[in-house]
Amino acid sequence: MTAELTVDERAELEALRTRVTQLEQQVAAANAAVAAAQERVYWLDRWHIDLNALMRRRGAAEFREAIRVLRGAIRMARRAKRKLLG
């Protein structure tokens, strides 16, 4: 004995299905982020690297700043290359 759905019930059911799909996509993205973090942590543990201790050392802040500057220069070079080539 199946009851027919009303228009409102069908609309609500479709909205719920859409929301479930969105939530499943968010869960998949979160799972991918966790997996990537676990991969990085695995290698840090395997190489016996303690990032907290490393970042407390003298010169760590300056090193991070130098890396930021380098990454900025690389980004600018890539943008310039894209503009020139395409």
N, C-alpha and C positions, 0 to 999 in steps of 0.2 A: 504494500500500500504506500505509494509515493505521492506526496503532496506536490502540487505545482507551486513554483516560487512566484511571488509577486514581483512587479517591476522594481520596487524598493529593495526587496530581498536580493534580487539578482545584482543590483547596483552595489549593495553592501558586500555581497560575496565577491564581486569583481574587485572592489576596493581592497578587501582583505587579502585577496590573492596577490594583488599588486604590492601591497605592503610586505607580505611574506617574501616575495621575490626581492624587494629592496633589502630587507633584513638579511636574507641569505647572501646577497652580494656583499653587504657590510661584514658579515661573519667571514666570508672567504678572504676579503681584503685584510681583516684583522689576523686571520690565520697565517696569511702570507707574511705579514709584518713580524709576527711571533717567530715564524720559521727562519726568517732572515736574521733576526736578533739572536736566535739560538745558534745559528751557524757561526756568527761572529764570536759569540761567547765561547763556543767550542774551541775555536782556534786560539783564542786568548788563553784559555785554560790549558790547552795542549802545549803551548809555548811558554807556560808559566809567567804570563804577563799580568801584572796587577795595575790596571789603568789608574786606579785611585792613587796608588803610591807613585806611579809615574808622573801623574799630573801635579802632585805635591812638590815635586823636585824643583830646584831652582832652574829658571829658564823655560819652564813648561808653558807659561802664559805667552812668553815671547815667541816660542816655537809655534803655538797655535795661531798667533797673529800672523806670523810669516806664512803659514799654510793658507790662511784666509786671503792674504794678499796675492799669493801665487794662484789660488783658485780663481780670484777675480781677474787676474791677468789672462789666465787660460780662457775664461768665459768671454772676455773681450776679444781675444784672438779668434775664437770660434765664431762669434757674431760677425766680426769683420770678414772672415773667410766666407761665411754664408752669404753676406751681402755682395761680395765680389763675384762669387760663383753662381749665385742664383737669385 
